[in-house]
Amino acid sequence: MWRYVSIGLVAIWILMLGLYIDRNAPRSGSAPTTVAANDVHATDEWMGVYHEKQKIGYTHSELHPASDGFSFAEDSLMRMRLLDAPQLVRAKAVGHADADLALRDVEFELHSGSNDLKVQAEVRGAALHIEMSTGSDSSRQDIPLQQPIYLSSLTRAALRNETITPGYRKEMQVFDPMTLHNETASMTVEAWEAVPDQPGLSGWRVLEEAHGMKTTAWLDSQGSVLREDGPIGFTTIRETQEAAVHDGWPDSDGLDLARQVAIPANRDIADPRASRYLKVRLSGIGLEHLPSDAEQRSVDGVLTISRSMTGVANFHLPYSSHDGVELSEFLRATPLMQVEDPRLQKAAAAAIHGASDALEGSRRINQWVFEHLRKVPTVSLPNALEILDHGEGDCNEHATLFTAMARAAGVPTRMVAGVVYLNRAFLYHAWAEVWLGRWVSVDPTLNQMPVDATHIKLVEGDVDAQMSLMDIIGKLQIEVIADQPLS
């Protein structure tokens, strides 16, 4: 079962990287003192996508001026393995932007095996109207807007309307079709310099930050991208269409990203699934935002994890604010967790099978999800109804369906993500927590409540919150100091 643990989170990163990798190709030009202003023109551009010099994909974009702004089209393909399972992910987007490249509308499609996602978004007055469909299920949502928004792939093109110098900084609101959220993105111009590994080319080095991710791009005098170094060792480089589509592919299915991002442990943990106490030292990342609660505490970089059901306070279903803490945000539906849908309500009722209290209800839903979902490597954006229909997935699908069903039963529940120990390494993983007077961990992929102590929580929240993990991938190091199995 271990091979399905890290696939879920890594799959989400793959999908997100398909949106964040650059779509702008360079043009020749001598070193300028500024990027040419008011010079946004038609483009037809190709980029190769690499991980540590191994090709895993490409992107293609077109931008065409129109009488009232621009039309754009984008296409990306990524091919790799996830724990020996070949994966092919394709994303497409078409839409329109205003004269300053602010988004007007976009249609986004994601195809990954049997899982398809379609998002349509349109700016209507002071709101962004969104319609999303996965399989036969659909949802609608309106997001209030305080200012114009952009797609991440058009933000650099918007720089062509600016005059920049070292130290120039620009912030924009970026719409993310994967998480259906707006996020502030920033670009800071640092210096004009030679582009790494591209002899004879120079460009502006620009630091970009969005959605917890940091990337460095080198732009030419027209504001187009020569190279980009992104999270997890990803790089995009300008190529011809022929080179992007046909050249440089590995003979096999290529990079196994899940294995690549695994964190080696300094020693064995003899019986990790029975571990109830773990002390580790974390290094390589900032620890100021590391979650701390009754089960996990951090002091000077040393993390102590103790798992038990001590301090649990049970309550009659469904939860009410009269039971104590206001927790309505952990009971509500989201576009990907359709808590109020009759099918989810029916599944939750069947799973708890008459249980009237939150503790027993949570245990039964955990068991139900573990038994009803086939453990299958999946590259998708987890959608509770689609997971219920397909009956398969990896850790993110298990955690998403459990969270949706537990909320439907009236148990305040949230998703969390971090790492878990398996085969002398820590793999990235997702699980859940339910409120029982305090947050209690639940892992429906491994059928645990509470989870074993080798689960190290790094973030709390749904897919959009989990994206902050991308900034630590390849940096986090874990030293096991002590562990103790269940006596």
N, C-alpha and C positions, 0 to 999 in steps of 0.2 A: 504493500500500500504506500510505502514511502515515496515512490516515484510520482505520486499525484500531489504531494504536499506543496511543493514550491511552484508548480506550474501555474496555478491561478494568478498569483501576484505578478509573476514574470510575464504572463500573457497580457495582463492589463498594461504593463509597461511597454510591451511591444506595440499594442494598439495605440497608446498615447504617443509613442515615439513616431509612429506613422503620421501623426498630426503635427508634431513639433519640429521634425527634421525640415531643413530648409528647402524651398522650391526655387530659389533664385540663382541663376548662373551668371558668371562673370563676363566682362568684356575687357578688351585691352585698353590701357590708358596709362599715362605717366602719373607720377606722384602728385596729387593735388594738395592744396591747402584746405579745401573744403570739399564736401560732396556736392555735386552740381544740383542746384535747387530748381524746382519746377520743371523736372525732366522725367516724368513718368511716361513711358512709351510702351508699345506692344512688345511682348516677350513670348518666347517659346523655348523652354529651358529644361535641361536634364541634369540630374545629380545622381552619382553613385553613392550608396550607403554601405559603410564598412564598420566592422567591429574589430579593432586592433589589426587592421590591414586585411581582414578577411571579408570578402563581399557578401552581404546578406540582402541587398535590395537596391531599389532605385526609386526616384521620384520624377515626375514630369508635371510642368505647370505651364499654363498659357494665361496671359493677361492682355486684354484688348480694349483700347479706348472706345468709348461710345459717346453719343451726344450729351448724355446726362451723367457720365461717370465711366465705369469700367465693367466688363464682364470677365469672369475668370473660370478656369477649369483646372482641377488638380487630380493627379492619379499617383498612388504609391503602391509598391509591392515589396513585401519582405518575406524571405524564405530562410528557415532555420530549423533546428530541432529543439524540443523541450523534453529533457530526460529521455532521449532516444526516440521520441515521437515526432515525425516530420510535420511541420506546420507551414502553411501558406496563407498569408494575410494580405488582403487587398483593400485599399480605401480610395474612394472617389468623392470629389466635391465639385459642384458647379454653382455659380451664383453671380450676384451683382454687387458692386460697391459704388459709393458716391465719388465725386471728383477728388476728395481727399482720402479715398480708399477706405472710408468707414463702411461697415457692412450694411447692406440693404436686405439681402436674402441669400440663403444658401440651402442646397440640398446635399446631404452627406450620406454616403452608403459605405458600409463595412461588410466585407465578406470573408469568412474564415471557416471553411469546411461547411458544416451543416448549420452554422450560426450566422444569421444576417441581421444587420441593424440599419435602419433608415431614419434619418433626422431631417426634418424640414424646419427652417427657422426664418422668420421675417420680422423686420422692424416695423411696428405699427404704432405711430405716435411715440409715446414715452415708454413703450414696452416692447420686449422681444417675445413674439408668439412662437411657440415651439410645438411641433407634432412629432412624436417618436413612435416607430413601430418596430417590433421584433417578432418575426414569424406572423402569427395571426393576431397578436396583441398590440394595442396602440394606446397612447396617452397624450394629453395636451397640457401645456403649462405656459404661463405668462410670467416673464421676469421683468420687473421694473427697471428702467434705464435712467441714469442720472446724466449720462454723457454718451457720445458716440462710442461704438464698440468695433473691434477689428477681429479678423481671423489671424491666428498666429502666423500663418503663411504669408500674410500681406503686410505685416508690421514693418518689415525692412523696406518693402517697396514704398511705404509711406514716408520713409526717411528721405526719399528723393525729392520730396517737397520742402525739405529743410536745408538750411546752411549750417554745417556742423564743423566743429573744431575739437581738439582734445579737451575732455572734461564735459562735453555736451551730454545732456541726459534728457531722455524723453520717456514719459509714462503713458500707457494706453490701457483701455479696458479691452480684454481679449475674451471672445466667446469660445468655449470648448465644447464641440459637439458630442464628445464622449461622456462628459460628466454633466452636461446641460447647465453649466455654471459660467458666470462671468468672473474673470480674474484680472487683477492689475499686473501688467507686464511692464518691465523697464528695460531700457537700452542705454548703456553708458559708453561713450566713445573714449578709448584709452590712449591709443597712439597709432601713428602710421609706421608700419614695419614690414619686413620680409615675411611672406606667408610660409609657415612650416612645411617642409617636404615638397614644396612647389617652386623649384628654382626659377628665378627671373620674375617672380610675381611678388608684388607688394600690395598692401591694403590697410585700411583702418581696422585695428583690433577693437571689437565691440563686445562688451560683457552684457549678457542678457539674463534676466531673471524672470521666471514665470512659473506659477504652480509648484513652488518648492524646488524647481530645477534651475541650474545655472549652466549656461552654454557660452562659449566664446566663438565669435564669428569674425572673419576677415572680409571686409567689403571693398570693392574697387571704387574708382572715382565716380561711378554712376550709381553707387549704393547697392550694387548686386553682389552676391556672395561668391567668394573664391573657395572658401573652406569653412567648415563648422566643426568644432569639437564639442560633443554633447555628453550627457550622463552615461555612465556604465561603459565608457570607452568607445562610444559611437562617434563616427566621423562621416561627414558628407563632403563630397568633392565634385566640382563641376566636371562633366563629361559630355561627349557627343551622344546622340541618341543610340548609335550603334554600340558604343562602349558601355553605356548605361544598361542597355537591355541584354546584350549578348556577351560582353567580355568580363573576364575576371572571376567568374563563378567557380566555387570549389567543385571537385569531382563528386563528392558525397553530398548529403543534405546539409552539410556545413556546420556552422557554430551551434553547439548545445548551450544555449544561454542560461538555462537553469543550473547546469553544472558550473558554468563560468562564474556565476555570482555567488555560489555557495561559499560559506566562511569556514575554513578549516579550524577544527578544534585542536587544542594543544595536547589533549589526552582523551581517553575513552571515558564514557559514562556507561557503566555496566548494564543498567536496566533503566533506560531513559523513560519508558512509559510508566514506570512505577515510581519515578522520582517525585519527592514531595518537598525537597529543599535543594536549592542551588545557589552558589555564590560565584559570580563571575566578575572579571574586570573588563570594562569596555574602553576602547581607545580608538583614535583615528577620526572621531566625529565630536561635534559639540553635544554636550549632555544636558544642557540647560532646559530643554523641552521634553526630556524623557518622562513618560508617564510614571506617576508614583501613586500607589494606593495600598489597600490593606494586604494585598498579595505580593506587591513588588515595591521595593524601596531602594533608592540610590543615595550613596554617600561617597563623595570624592571619587567618583568613577567606578566604585565597587557596587554592584547590584546584588541585592539579596532577595531571593524569591522563595516564598513559603506558601504551599497550597494546602488548604483545609476548608471545611465548611463552618469553622468557628465564626460566631458573630452573625450568622444568617438569621434574618427575620422573615418568616413566611407571611403570606397574606392571601385572602380569598380573591379568586379571579372574578372579574377583571380588576386591575389596579386602579385606584382612585387617588387623587391628590389628598383626600382625607386620610389616606394611609401614611402620609408623611411628606416626602419631598415632591416638589412639582417636577414631573418627568414626562410631560406630554410630548416633547420632541422625540422621545424614544418609543413612542407608541404610534406616531403618525405614519401615513403612507408617503412614499416618494415615487417618482416616475418609474423606478426600477424595482420597487417593493410595494406592490399593489395590495396593501393590507386590507382594504375594504372590499376587495373583489370576492364575489360569492365562492369561487373555486378555492381561493386561499382560506377563506373562512371555513369552508367545508373540510379541507384537508387538516386544518388546525384542530377542528372539533374531533375529527377521526383520530388524530394523533394523540390528543390528551385523553381520549376514551373515558370521559366522565370525571377525570380528575378536577377537583374544585379549588385546589391551592396552587400557588405559583411554583413552589419547589417541585412537586410531583409533575405538574404540567410541563415544566421546562425539561425535566428528565425524560419524559415520554416523547416530547417533540424531538429532542436530541437523538433518541434511539430511533425514532421514525425516519428522520432524515438520513441517518447513517445506514439504515436497512433499505431504504427505498431509492437512494441514488447510486447508480453504478459509478464506480471510480474510473473515470475516463479523462485523459488529458484534453483540455479544452482551451481554445483561444477565443474568448468572447467577452463582451460586456455583460456581466451577470444580470439577468432579469428573472425575478422570482417566478412569474407565471410561466415563462418559457422553460425554466428549470423544472418546474412542476410537471409540465407537459412532456418534456424530453426524458426526465428521470435519470440524468447523468451529469457528470461534471467533476471538477477537482475542488480544491479547498475554497476558492471564492464562491463557487456555486453552492457548496454545502453551507457556508457561512451566510450567504445571502438568503437562501431559502429558509434556514433556521430562523434568522432574524425576522423575516417577514411573517412566518407562521407564529412565532412567539408573540410578536406584536399583535397579530390577529387574535390570539388567545387572551390578550390583555396583560402580557408580561413586558415591562419596559426592557428593551434590548438594544444593544449597539454592536456594530462590527469593530474589530480591532485587527491589527496586523503587526507582524514582527518576524521573529525567526524561531525555529524549533530544531532541536538536536535529532539527527538521524545519521547513522553510519559515519561517525566521527567527523561530522560537519554540521553547521547550522544553516538550514535552508529557509528562505523567505516563505512566509505562511500567513494565512488569514483564519481567524476564528471569531468567536462572539463572546459577549458578556451579558448576563441578565441581572436585573436589580432585585435583590432579596435582602433589603436593608443595607446592603453594600453591593458593589459589583462583583459577581461571581463568574468565573471563566467557564466557557463551554466550547468544546471542539467536536462538531458533528462529523468531521472527516475521520477522526480517530475514536469517536464515541467516548468522550471524556467529559466529566463534570464533577469537580473542577478539572482543569487540564493539568498535565504533569508540569513539574517545575522547570523543564527545559524550554518551555514556551517563554520567550522574552518579548514582552510587548514594547513596541517602538512608537506606534501611533494609535489613536482612537478615532473612528469615524468611517464613513463609506469610501467609495472609490476615489472621490476628489481629495479626501484627507490622506488616503494611502499614497497618493502621488508624491507626497513630501519625502517618501522613502527613497526616491530616485536620487536625491542629492547625497545619500550616504552609501549607495551601492558601490562596492569596490574600495570603500574607505574603512568601513567598520571592521574592527578586530575584536575577538572575544577570547579571553583567557579563563579557562575553568579553574577556579580555586578550590571549591569543595562541592560535593553533592551527597545526597542521602536518599536512598530508596524508601518506599513505604515499608514500615516495620510490620 
